[in-house]
């Protein structure tokens, strides 16, 4: 195993103490971004019939999840358009626009009319809004990953990156699960299916605009801001990305494998429980909330381990353990909230330790001149091709009595992500003291 290149990530000249304001401005936006994104998936089984009516509730749920998957396909396009912009002019303006767009779309979903009121236009509006949210998420996480790497001082990068892009990311998922649980517990199943599903979207939209205001005070980052030579044109950005194609491939496989298991546990299993096994929604969301807690707590733990023993070593170890953990999902083969809780907890613990560190590592696979573009496009492809379809495929394979094929798919992708990252590391494509 060769040493990684000791390439400076273009860190800003700040002290080794990371200001709390950096966590709030950058991490708060990541949190609300993913709250708004995830709440759609959690509410799918409850509001699907209002926009994609069907006599079979499973069919309506699959239609909503298909839109969920379609929105992820916009992400690499968004990254390809706005990634070079962020690499050339800095990150701050792009991050502010991203959280504002997501908040506005969440509010629209919360107040928009249903199929009964405006017919097929309800479905059209829903699809359009979700595609816009795909544009937002296509740039939010990658730019936040790059900004987090550059805001943190040497020796603390894995910790700061894991907390901001990992714990705050998962904090959004936790917040979504917690709000879904609270709303369903207070309002009950029937009210949630009638109108209560709107409440989480409205709350997310309002909170998003608060973060929009806070984020205006955060420092800017990027090659041009940090004093490094910024690309003179978009073409130069793409040329640099082509030179570092192996790091780009590692980002795609790393993100893809992570997001398959992420969406399977966070979105697929809850919707399988609600729509197929007819579990009590408040109990399902309580289990999902527990998973969210694990994901948030894992951020500082993984970051500390990575800074102490080396991010690459910790990542490869945790990702290898994830491969056999996929078999746990086969245990949830019929109704039973206890089984769902066990699968979620034990599988989620392994998922949690994997889920936070990869956000930091995507930034280390790209040099400053094409960092945002490489993360954005690679992240977008990984999520759209592999992650966005995961919850749909889980339920579809279960309906075909072939859930084991979905599990095998997840295991193979996890193994590929290990091998490609190891290859990139051997070729010196891992930057920013990630070893």
ROKEPA-705660 format. One record per residue (C-alpha): residue number from 1; x, y, z. Coordinates in steps of 0.02 Angstrom, whole numbers, plus 50000, padded with zeros to 5 digits. Layout:
# residues N
<pati k="NUM" xx="X" yy="Y" zz="Z"/>
...
***
This chain:
# residues 435
<pati k="1" xx="50000" yy="50000" zz="50000"/>
<pati k="2" xx="50076" yy="50165" zz="49947"/>
<pati k="3" xx="50062" yy="50328" zz="50039"/>
<pati k="4" xx="49931" yy="50449" zz="49981"/>
<pati k="5" xx="49982" yy="50610" zz="49899"/>
<pati k="6" xx="50006" yy="50747" zz="50027"/>
<pati k="7" xx="49907" yy="50874" zz="49927"/>
<pati k="8" xx="49840" yy="51025" zz="50020"/>
<pati k="9" xx="49651" yy="51038" zz="50006"/>
<pati k="10" xx="49662" yy="51227" zz="50003"/>
<pati k="11" xx="49609" yy="51248" zz="50184"/>
<pati k="12" xx="49567" yy="51422" zz="50241"/>
<pati k="13" xx="49688" yy="51501" zz="50366"/>
<pati k="14" xx="49591" yy="51465" zz="50524"/>
<pati k="15" xx="49646" yy="51401" zz="50693"/>
<pati k="16" xx="49643" yy="51220" zz="50749"/>
<pati k="17" xx="49486" yy="51260" zz="50848"/>
<pati k="18" xx="49335" yy="51246" zz="50734"/>
<pati k="19" xx="49210" yy="51388" zz="50766"/>
<pati k="20" xx="49035" yy="51335" zz="50817"/>
<pati k="21" xx="48965" yy="51451" zz="50684"/>
<pati k="22" xx="49042" yy="51341" zz="50549"/>
<pati k="23" xx="48949" yy="51190" zz="50615"/>
<pati k="24" xx="48784" yy="51285" zz="50624"/>
<pati k="25" xx="48791" yy="51372" zz="50455"/>
<pati k="26" xx="48858" yy="51226" zz="50354"/>
<pati k="27" xx="48789" yy="51080" zz="50453"/>
<pati k="28" xx="48618" yy="51159" zz="50485"/>
<pati k="29" xx="48589" yy="51175" zz="50298"/>
<pati k="30" xx="48641" yy="50995" zz="50268"/>
<pati k="31" xx="48523" yy="50939" zz="50407"/>
<pati k="32" xx="48371" yy="51031" zz="50338"/>
<pati k="33" xx="48412" yy="50981" zz="50160"/>
<pati k="34" xx="48405" yy="50798" zz="50206"/>
<pati k="35" xx="48254" yy="50818" zz="50319"/>
<pati k="36" xx="48155" yy="50888" zz="50172"/>
<pati k="37" xx="48221" yy="50752" zz="50056"/>
<pati k="38" xx="48189" yy="50606" zz="50175"/>
<pati k="39" xx="48018" yy="50657" zz="50238"/>
<pati k="40" xx="47949" yy="50625" zz="50064"/>
<pati k="41" xx="48007" yy="50444" zz="50070"/>
<pati k="42" xx="47940" yy="50417" zz="50245"/>
<pati k="43" xx="47769" yy="50489" zz="50201"/>
<pati k="44" xx="47756" yy="50394" zz="50037"/>
<pati k="45" xx="47638" yy="50258" zz="50099"/>
<pati k="46" xx="47524" yy="50389" zz="50180"/>
<pati k="47" xx="47501" yy="50518" zz="50041"/>
<pati k="48" xx="47527" yy="50411" zz="49886"/>
<pati k="49" xx="47341" yy="50387" zz="49854"/>
<pati k="50" xx="47312" yy="50576" zz="49853"/>
<pati k="51" xx="47421" yy="50601" zz="49700"/>
<pati k="52" xx="47435" yy="50429" zz="49619"/>
<pati k="53" xx="47266" yy="50348" zz="49660"/>
<pati k="54" xx="47248" yy="50159" zz="49646"/>
<pati k="55" xx="47138" yy="50024" zz="49721"/>
<pati k="56" xx="47298" yy="49940" zz="49782"/>
<pati k="57" xx="47393" yy="50042" zz="49914"/>
<pati k="58" xx="47555" yy="49952" zz="49870"/>
<pati k="59" xx="47538" yy="50014" zz="49691"/>
<pati k="60" xx="47515" yy="50194" zz="49751"/>
<pati k="61" xx="47667" yy="50177" zz="49864"/>
<pati k="62" xx="47772" yy="50110" zz="49720"/>
<pati k="63" xx="47717" yy="50257" zz="49612"/>
<pati k="64" xx="47775" yy="50382" zz="49745"/>
<pati k="65" xx="47940" yy="50289" zz="49764"/>
<pati k="66" xx="47961" yy="50290" zz="49576"/>
<pati k="67" xx="47952" yy="50481" zz="49583"/>
<pati k="68" xx="48076" yy="50473" zz="49727"/>
<pati k="69" xx="48193" yy="50375" zz="49614"/>
<pati k="70" xx="48164" yy="50491" zz="49466"/>
<pati k="71" xx="48214" yy="50642" zz="49570"/>
<pati k="72" xx="48383" yy="50563" zz="49605"/>
<pati k="73" xx="48419" yy="50553" zz="49419"/>
<pati k="74" xx="48422" yy="50743" zz="49412"/>
<pati k="75" xx="48564" yy="50749" zz="49536"/>
<pati k="76" xx="48711" yy="50712" zz="49419"/>
<pati k="77" xx="48640" yy="50839" zz="49295"/>
<pati k="78" xx="48630" yy="50968" zz="49433"/>
<pati k="79" xx="48808" yy="50927" zz="49485"/>
<pati k="80" xx="48871" yy="50943" zz="49307"/>
<pati k="81" xx="48792" yy="51116" zz="49290"/>
<pati k="82" xx="48826" yy="51193" zz="49459"/>
<pati k="83" xx="48983" yy="51099" zz="49512"/>
<pati k="84" xx="49098" yy="51196" zz="49394"/>
<pati k="85" xx="49013" yy="51357" zz="49450"/>
<pati k="86" xx="49058" yy="51319" zz="49631"/>
<pati k="87" xx="49236" yy="51270" zz="49583"/>
<pati k="88" xx="49259" yy="51436" zz="49492"/>
<pati k="89" xx="49170" yy="51563" zz="49604"/>
<pati k="90" xx="49167" yy="51480" zz="49776"/>
<pati k="91" xx="49042" yy="51379" zz="49876"/>
<pati k="92" xx="48940" yy="51501" zz="49980"/>
<pati k="93" xx="48819" yy="51568" zz="49849"/>
<pati k="94" xx="48782" yy="51395" zz="49783"/>
<pati k="95" xx="48747" yy="51329" zz="49959"/>
<pati k="96" xx="48628" yy="51473" zz="49997"/>
<pati k="97" xx="48531" yy="51446" zz="49836"/>
<pati k="98" xx="48522" yy="51259" zz="49867"/>
<pati k="99" xx="48441" yy="51268" zz="50039"/>
<pati k="100" xx="48319" yy="51403" zz="49979"/>
<pati k="101" xx="48261" yy="51296" zz="49834"/>
<pati k="102" xx="48235" yy="51143" zz="49944"/>
<pati k="103" xx="48137" yy="51242" zz="50074"/>
<pati k="104" xx="48023" yy="51318" zz="49942"/>
<pati k="105" xx="47985" yy="51150" zz="49864"/>
<pati k="106" xx="47945" yy="51073" zz="50033"/>
<pati k="107" xx="47818" yy="51210" zz="50066"/>
<pati k="108" xx="47736" yy="51181" zz="49897"/>
<pati k="109" xx="47713" yy="50995" zz="49935"/>
<pati k="110" xx="47638" yy="51040" zz="50104"/>
<pati k="111" xx="47502" yy="51153" zz="50033"/>
<pati k="112" xx="47472" yy="51091" zz="49855"/>
<pati k="113" xx="47302" yy="51022" zz="49800"/>
<pati k="114" xx="47274" yy="50835" zz="49776"/>
<pati k="115" xx="47212" yy="50727" zz="49632"/>
<pati k="116" xx="47033" yy="50743" zz="49693"/>
<pati k="117" xx="47044" yy="50933" zz="49676"/>
<pati k="118" xx="47141" yy="50961" zz="49514"/>
<pati k="119" xx="47154" yy="50789" zz="49436"/>
<pati k="120" xx="47312" yy="50732" zz="49348"/>
<pati k="121" xx="47393" yy="50903" zz="49372"/>
<pati k="122" xx="47423" yy="50856" zz="49554"/>
<pati k="123" xx="47539" yy="50716" zz="49498"/>
<pati k="124" xx="47622" yy="50831" zz="49371"/>
<pati k="125" xx="47657" yy="50964" zz="49502"/>
<pati k="126" xx="47721" yy="50834" zz="49625"/>
<pati k="127" xx="47842" yy="50764" zz="49495"/>
<pati k="128" xx="47903" yy="50939" zz="49448"/>
<pati k="129" xx="47932" yy="50989" zz="49629"/>
<pati k="130" xx="48027" yy="50829" zz="49667"/>
<pati k="131" xx="48136" yy="50855" zz="49515"/>
<pati k="132" xx="48180" yy="51029" zz="49580"/>
<pati k="133" xx="48222" yy="50951" zz="49748"/>
<pati k="134" xx="48335" yy="50833" zz="49652"/>
<pati k="135" xx="48424" yy="50985" zz="49580"/>
<pati k="136" xx="48448" yy="51051" zz="49757"/>
<pati k="137" xx="48515" yy="50890" zz="49832"/>
<pati k="138" xx="48624" yy="50865" zz="49678"/>
<pati k="139" xx="48733" yy="51009" zz="49733"/>
<pati k="140" xx="48702" yy="51031" zz="49922"/>
<pati k="141" xx="48792" yy="50878" zz="49987"/>
<pati k="142" xx="48940" yy="50884" zz="49867"/>
<pati k="143" xx="48973" yy="51070" zz="49898"/>
<pati k="144" xx="48952" yy="51045" zz="50085"/>
<pati k="145" xx="49077" yy="50901" zz="50078"/>
<pati k="146" xx="49204" yy="51009" zz="49987"/>
<pati k="147" xx="49174" yy="51159" zz="50101"/>
<pati k="148" xx="49189" yy="51051" zz="50256"/>
<pati k="149" xx="49357" yy="50982" zz="50200"/>
<pati k="150" xx="49423" yy="51158" zz="50169"/>
<pati k="151" xx="49354" yy="51239" zz="50328"/>
<pati k="152" xx="49431" yy="51110" zz="50445"/>
<pati k="153" xx="49614" yy="51122" zz="50500"/>
<pati k="154" xx="49738" yy="50979" zz="50470"/>
<pati k="155" xx="49720" yy="50842" zz="50598"/>
<pati k="156" xx="49535" yy="50876" zz="50623"/>
<pati k="157" xx="49471" yy="50857" zz="50445"/>
<pati k="158" xx="49394" yy="50684" zz="50462"/>
<pati k="159" xx="49307" yy="50732" zz="50624"/>
<pati k="160" xx="49237" yy="50896" zz="50556"/>
<pati k="161" xx="49190" yy="50818" zz="50389"/>
<pati k="162" xx="49106" yy="50669" zz="50471"/>
<pati k="163" xx="49008" yy="50779" zz="50591"/>
<pati k="164" xx="48951" yy="50909" zz="50464"/>
<pati k="165" xx="48920" yy="50799" zz="50312"/>
<pati k="166" xx="48886" yy="50641" zz="50412"/>
<pati k="167" xx="48803" yy="50677" zz="50579"/>
<pati k="168" xx="48709" yy="50832" zz="50519"/>
<pati k="169" xx="48659" yy="50737" zz="50363"/>
<pati k="170" xx="48593" yy="50595" zz="50468"/>
<pati k="171" xx="48523" yy="50721" zz="50591"/>
<pati k="172" xx="48407" yy="50772" zz="50449"/>
<pati k="173" xx="48353" yy="50592" zz="50428"/>
<pati k="174" xx="48329" yy="50577" zz="50616"/>
<pati k="175" xx="48228" yy="50738" zz="50622"/>
<pati k="176" xx="48119" yy="50674" zz="50480"/>
<pati k="177" xx="48088" yy="50510" zz="50570"/>
<pati k="178" xx="48054" yy="50599" zz="50735"/>
<pati k="179" xx="47930" yy="50720" zz="50657"/>
<pati k="180" xx="47845" yy="50577" zz="50564"/>
<pati k="181" xx="47831" yy="50479" zz="50727"/>
<pati k="182" xx="47766" yy="50627" zz="50827"/>
<pati k="183" xx="47638" yy="50675" zz="50696"/>
<pati k="184" xx="47573" yy="50497" zz="50673"/>
<pati k="185" xx="47568" yy="50468" zz="50861"/>
<pati k="186" xx="47471" yy="50629" zz="50896"/>
<pati k="187" xx="47355" yy="50626" zz="50745"/>
<pati k="188" xx="47330" yy="50439" zz="50717"/>
<pati k="189" xx="47337" yy="50337" zz="50558"/>
<pati k="190" xx="47177" yy="50401" zz="50476"/>
<pati k="191" xx="47214" yy="50585" zz="50504"/>
<pati k="192" xx="47391" yy="50560" zz="50441"/>
<pati k="193" xx="47325" yy="50481" zz="50281"/>
<pati k="194" xx="47192" yy="50615" zz="50259"/>
<pati k="195" xx="47292" yy="50775" zz="50291"/>
<pati k="196" xx="47421" yy="50751" zz="50429"/>
<pati k="197" xx="47557" yy="50704" zz="50304"/>
<pati k="198" xx="47563" yy="50889" zz="50255"/>
<pati k="199" xx="47626" yy="50945" zz="50427"/>
<pati k="200" xx="47806" yy="50879" zz="50411"/>
<pati k="201" xx="47827" yy="50962" zz="50241"/>
<pati k="202" xx="47767" yy="51132" zz="50302"/>
<pati k="203" xx="47880" yy="51123" zz="50455"/>
<pati k="204" xx="48029" yy="51079" zz="50347"/>
<pati k="205" xx="47996" yy="51222" zz="50227"/>
<pati k="206" xx="47985" yy="51352" zz="50365"/>
<pati k="207" xx="48142" yy="51288" zz="50452"/>
<pati k="208" xx="48234" yy="51287" zz="50287"/>
<pati k="209" xx="48210" yy="51473" zz="50262"/>
<pati k="210" xx="48279" yy="51504" zz="50437"/>
<pati k="211" xx="48437" yy="51409" zz="50389"/>
<pati k="212" xx="48440" yy="51507" zz="50225"/>
<pati k="213" xx="48461" yy="51666" zz="50328"/>
<pati k="214" xx="48592" yy="51591" zz="50445"/>
<pati k="215" xx="48696" yy="51522" zz="50303"/>
<pati k="216" xx="48724" yy="51697" zz="50234"/>
<pati k="217" xx="48849" yy="51728" zz="50375"/>
<pati k="218" xx="48961" yy="51577" zz="50342"/>
<pati k="219" xx="49135" yy="51604" zz="50267"/>
<pati k="220" xx="49160" yy="51562" zz="50085"/>
<pati k="221" xx="49271" yy="51419" zz="50025"/>
<pati k="222" xx="49338" yy="51351" zz="49861"/>
<pati k="223" xx="49500" yy="51361" zz="49762"/>
<pati k="224" xx="49476" yy="51543" zz="49714"/>
<pati k="225" xx="49436" yy="51594" zz="49893"/>
<pati k="226" xx="49577" yy="51497" zz="49977"/>
<pati k="227" xx="49713" yy="51570" zz="49867"/>
<pati k="228" xx="49739" yy="51418" zz="49756"/>
<pati k="229" xx="49730" yy="51438" zz="49567"/>
<pati k="230" xx="49548" yy="51422" zz="49517"/>
<pati k="231" xx="49504" yy="51347" zz="49347"/>
<pati k="232" xx="49494" yy="51479" zz="49212"/>
<pati k="233" xx="49349" yy="51396" zz="49124"/>
<pati k="234" xx="49224" yy="51255" zz="49140"/>
<pati k="235" xx="49324" yy="51159" zz="49011"/>
<pati k="236" xx="49477" yy="51163" zz="49125"/>
<pati k="237" xx="49372" yy="51091" zz="49266"/>
<pati k="238" xx="49316" yy="50945" zz="49158"/>
<pati k="239" xx="49493" yy="50916" zz="49096"/>
<pati k="240" xx="49556" yy="50903" zz="49274"/>
<pati k="241" xx="49415" yy="50782" zz="49314"/>
<pati k="242" xx="49466" yy="50674" zz="49166"/>
<pati k="243" xx="49644" yy="50665" zz="49229"/>
<pati k="244" xx="49580" yy="50603" zz="49397"/>
<pati k="245" xx="49455" yy="50477" zz="49325"/>
<pati k="246" xx="49501" yy="50340" zz="49448"/>
<pati k="247" xx="49460" yy="50449" zz="49598"/>
<pati k="248" xx="49297" yy="50494" zz="49510"/>
<pati k="249" xx="49256" yy="50309" zz="49486"/>
<pati k="250" xx="49295" yy="50277" zz="49670"/>
<pati k="251" xx="49171" yy="50414" zz="49719"/>
<pati k="252" xx="49034" yy="50334" zz="49612"/>
<pati k="253" xx="49056" yy="50159" zz="49684"/>
<pati k="254" xx="49081" yy="50223" zz="49862"/>
<pati k="255" xx="48923" yy="50328" zz="49857"/>
<pati k="256" xx="48823" yy="50198" zz="49761"/>
<pati k="257" xx="48858" yy="50057" zz="49883"/>
<pati k="258" xx="48825" yy="50171" zz="50032"/>
<pati k="259" xx="48661" yy="50237" zz="49966"/>
<pati k="260" xx="48591" yy="50066" zz="49922"/>
<pati k="261" xx="48600" yy="50014" zz="50104"/>
<pati k="262" xx="48551" yy="50189" zz="50163"/>
<pati k="263" xx="48387" yy="50196" zz="50065"/>
<pati k="264" xx="48351" yy="50012" zz="50098"/>
<pati k="265" xx="48354" yy="50040" zz="50286"/>
<pati k="266" xx="48289" yy="50219" zz="50297"/>
<pati k="267" xx="48153" yy="50216" zz="50162"/>
<pati k="268" xx="48129" yy="50039" zz="50095"/>
<pati k="269" xx="48101" yy="49948" zz="50260"/>
<pati k="270" xx="47980" yy="50078" zz="50333"/>
<pati k="271" xx="47875" yy="50076" zz="50174"/>
<pati k="272" xx="47880" yy="49886" zz="50167"/>
<pati k="273" xx="47816" yy="49885" zz="50346"/>
<pati k="274" xx="47679" yy="50015" zz="50315"/>
<pati k="275" xx="47613" yy="49965" zz="50145"/>
<pati k="276" xx="47645" yy="49778" zz="50132"/>
<pati k="277" xx="47646" yy="49713" zz="50312"/>
<pati k="278" xx="47521" yy="49843" zz="50379"/>
<pati k="279" xx="47620" yy="49883" zz="50535"/>
<pati k="280" xx="47563" yy="50027" zz="50649"/>
<pati k="281" xx="47643" yy="50185" zz="50572"/>
<pati k="282" xx="47690" yy="50264" zz="50739"/>
<pati k="283" xx="47784" yy="50104" zz="50788"/>
<pati k="284" xx="47872" yy="50098" zz="50620"/>
<pati k="285" xx="47926" yy="50279" zz="50634"/>
<pati k="286" xx="47984" yy="50249" zz="50813"/>
<pati k="287" xx="48101" yy="50113" zz="50747"/>
<pati k="288" xx="48160" yy="50228" zz="50608"/>
<pati k="289" xx="48194" yy="50363" zz="50738"/>
<pati k="290" xx="48305" yy="50241" zz="50834"/>
<pati k="291" xx="48404" yy="50213" zz="50675"/>
<pati k="292" xx="48421" yy="50400" zz="50655"/>
<pati k="293" xx="48496" yy="50414" zz="50829"/>
<pati k="294" xx="48626" yy="50283" zz="50785"/>
<pati k="295" xx="48671" yy="50376" zz="50625"/>
<pati k="296" xx="48696" yy="50541" zz="50715"/>
<pati k="297" xx="48801" yy="50467" zz="50856"/>
<pati k="298" xx="48912" yy="50375" zz="50733"/>
<pati k="299" xx="48979" yy="50537" zz="50656"/>
<pati k="300" xx="49096" yy="50592" zz="50796"/>
<pati k="301" xx="49148" yy="50411" zz="50829"/>
<pati k="302" xx="49196" yy="50375" zz="50648"/>
<pati k="303" xx="49279" yy="50544" zz="50630"/>
<pati k="304" xx="49384" yy="50521" zz="50787"/>
<pati k="305" xx="49436" yy="50346" zz="50734"/>
<pati k="306" xx="49481" yy="50410" zz="50560"/>
<pati k="307" xx="49589" yy="50553" zz="50625"/>
<pati k="308" xx="49677" yy="50436" zz="50746"/>
<pati k="309" xx="49704" yy="50281" zz="50640"/>
<pati k="310" xx="49686" yy="50346" zz="50462"/>
<pati k="311" xx="49525" yy="50374" zz="50362"/>
<pati k="312" xx="49569" yy="50247" zz="50227"/>
<pati k="313" xx="49604" yy="50107" zz="50351"/>
<pati k="314" xx="49444" yy="50139" zz="50449"/>
<pati k="315" xx="49338" yy="50155" zz="50292"/>
<pati k="316" xx="49402" yy="49992" zz="50216"/>
<pati k="317" xx="49374" yy="49899" zz="50380"/>
<pati k="318" xx="49197" yy="49962" zz="50406"/>
<pati k="319" xx="49146" yy="49938" zz="50225"/>
<pati k="320" xx="49208" yy="49757" zz="50227"/>
<pati k="321" xx="49102" yy="49722" zz="50381"/>
<pati k="322" xx="48951" yy="49793" zz="50291"/>
<pati k="323" xx="48954" yy="49654" zz="50160"/>
<pati k="324" xx="48889" yy="49510" zz="50271"/>
<pati k="325" xx="48776" yy="49629" zz="50368"/>
<pati k="326" xx="48663" yy="49636" zz="50215"/>
<pati k="327" xx="48599" yy="49462" zz="50259"/>
<pati k="328" xx="48505" yy="49534" zz="50409"/>
<pati k="329" xx="48371" yy="49608" zz="50298"/>
<pati k="330" xx="48311" yy="49433" zz="50250"/>
<pati k="331" xx="48249" yy="49408" zz="50429"/>
<pati k="332" xx="48106" yy="49532" zz="50401"/>
<pati k="333" xx="48000" yy="49415" zz="50296"/>
<pati k="334" xx="47829" yy="49450" zz="50372"/>
<pati k="335" xx="47734" yy="49563" zz="50494"/>
<pati k="336" xx="47817" yy="49590" zz="50663"/>
<pati k="337" xx="47875" yy="49755" zz="50733"/>
<pati k="338" xx="48001" yy="49666" zz="50845"/>
<pati k="339" xx="48087" yy="49587" zz="50695"/>
<pati k="340" xx="48088" yy="49753" zz="50605"/>
<pati k="341" xx="48167" yy="49835" zz="50758"/>
<pati k="342" xx="48302" yy="49701" zz="50771"/>
<pati k="343" xx="48347" yy="49711" zz="50586"/>
<pati k="344" xx="48347" yy="49900" zz="50593"/>
<pati k="345" xx="48454" yy="49910" zz="50750"/>
<pati k="346" xx="48589" yy="49782" zz="50710"/>
<pati k="347" xx="48599" yy="49822" zz="50526"/>
<pati k="348" xx="48584" yy="50006" zz="50563"/>
<pati k="349" xx="48732" yy="50005" zz="50683"/>
<pati k="350" xx="48844" yy="49945" zz="50542"/>
<pati k="351" xx="48761" yy="50062" zz="50419"/>
<pati k="352" xx="48788" yy="50208" zz="50537"/>
<pati k="353" xx="48976" yy="50186" zz="50550"/>
<pati k="354" xx="48989" yy="50171" zz="50361"/>
<pati k="355" xx="48868" yy="50310" zz="50319"/>
<pati k="356" xx="48958" yy="50459" zz="50396"/>
<pati k="357" xx="49140" yy="50436" zz="50345"/>
<pati k="358" xx="49111" yy="50417" zz="50159"/>
<pati k="359" xx="49051" yy="50597" zz="50146"/>
<pati k="360" xx="49220" yy="50659" zz="50203"/>
<pati k="361" xx="49316" yy="50536" zz="50094"/>
<pati k="362" xx="49232" yy="50591" zz="49932"/>
<pati k="363" xx="49320" yy="50758" zz="49952"/>
<pati k="364" xx="49490" yy="50675" zz="49974"/>
<pati k="365" xx="49471" yy="50587" zz="49806"/>
<pati k="366" xx="49475" yy="50751" zz="49709"/>
<pati k="367" xx="49604" yy="50894" zz="49700"/>
<pati k="368" xx="49544" yy="51074" zz="49733"/>
<pati k="369" xx="49530" yy="51125" zz="49550"/>
<pati k="370" xx="49390" yy="51001" zz="49514"/>
<pati k="371" xx="49338" yy="50949" zz="49689"/>
<pati k="372" xx="49158" yy="51010" zz="49689"/>
<pati k="373" xx="49122" yy="50950" zz="49512"/>
<pati k="374" xx="49198" yy="50779" zz="49543"/>
<pati k="375" xx="49102" yy="50755" zz="49705"/>
<pati k="376" xx="48940" yy="50825" zz="49634"/>
<pati k="377" xx="48935" yy="50723" zz="49474"/>
<pati k="378" xx="49006" yy="50565" zz="49552"/>
<pati k="379" xx="48892" yy="50580" zz="49702"/>
<pati k="380" xx="48743" yy="50613" zz="49589"/>
<pati k="381" xx="48777" yy="50461" zz="49480"/>
<pati k="382" xx="48802" yy="50350" zz="49631"/>
<pati k="383" xx="48640" yy="50405" zz="49712"/>
<pati k="384" xx="48533" yy="50409" zz="49555"/>
<pati k="385" xx="48586" yy="50243" zz="49482"/>
<pati k="386" xx="48602" yy="50145" zz="49644"/>
<pati k="387" xx="48528" yy="50237" zz="49792"/>
<pati k="388" xx="48370" yy="50314" zz="49721"/>
<pati k="389" xx="48308" yy="50148" zz="49654"/>
<pati k="390" xx="48349" yy="50047" zz="49811"/>
<pati k="391" xx="48186" yy="50070" zz="49907"/>
<pati k="392" xx="48083" yy="50032" zz="49752"/>
<pati k="393" xx="48185" yy="49877" zz="49712"/>
<pati k="394" xx="48174" yy="49813" zz="49890"/>
<pati k="395" xx="47984" yy="49813" zz="49889"/>
<pati k="396" xx="47974" yy="49751" zz="49709"/>
<pati k="397" xx="48090" yy="49603" zz="49740"/>
<pati k="398" xx="47995" yy="49563" zz="49899"/>
<pati k="399" xx="47833" yy="49559" zz="49800"/>
<pati k="400" xx="47917" yy="49439" zz="49678"/>
<pati k="401" xx="47972" yy="49325" zz="49821"/>
<pati k="402" xx="48154" yy="49359" zz="49775"/>
<pati k="403" xx="48217" yy="49476" zz="49911"/>
<pati k="404" xx="48380" yy="49378" zz="49915"/>
<pati k="405" xx="48425" yy="49450" zz="49744"/>
<pati k="406" xx="48415" yy="49626" zz="49814"/>
<pati k="407" xx="48525" yy="49575" zz="49960"/>
<pati k="408" xx="48653" yy="49497" zz="49841"/>
<pati k="409" xx="48652" yy="49658" zz="49740"/>
<pati k="410" xx="48693" yy="49760" zz="49894"/>
<pati k="411" xx="48833" yy="49642" zz="49947"/>
<pati k="412" xx="48916" yy="49644" zz="49775"/>
<pati k="413" xx="48912" yy="49834" zz="49767"/>
<pati k="414" xx="48990" yy="49848" zz="49940"/>
<pati k="415" xx="49132" yy="49733" zz="49885"/>
<pati k="416" xx="49160" yy="49832" zz="49725"/>
<pati k="417" xx="49170" yy="49995" zz="49823"/>
<pati k="418" xx="49308" yy="49921" zz="49931"/>
<pati k="419" xx="49410" yy="49860" zz="49782"/>
<pati k="420" xx="49396" yy="50022" zz="49682"/>
<pati k="421" xx="49445" yy="50130" zz="49831"/>
<pati k="422" xx="49594" yy="50017" zz="49866"/>
<pati k="423" xx="49645" yy="50034" zz="49682"/>
<pati k="424" xx="49630" yy="50224" zz="49690"/>
<pati k="425" xx="49733" yy="50227" zz="49848"/>
<pati k="426" xx="49870" yy="50121" zz="49768"/>
<pati k="427" xx="49874" yy="50242" zz="49619"/>
<pati k="428" xx="49895" yy="50394" zz="49731"/>
<pati k="429" xx="49722" yy="50465" zz="49698"/>
<pati k="430" xx="49680" yy="50493" zz="49881"/>
<pati k="431" xx="49722" yy="50672" zz="49928"/>
<pati k="432" xx="49714" yy="50784" zz="50083"/>
<pati k="433" xx="49801" yy="50675" zz="50214"/>
<pati k="434" xx="49666" yy="50541" zz="50204"/>
<pati k="435" xx="49786" yy="50400" zz="50239"/>
***
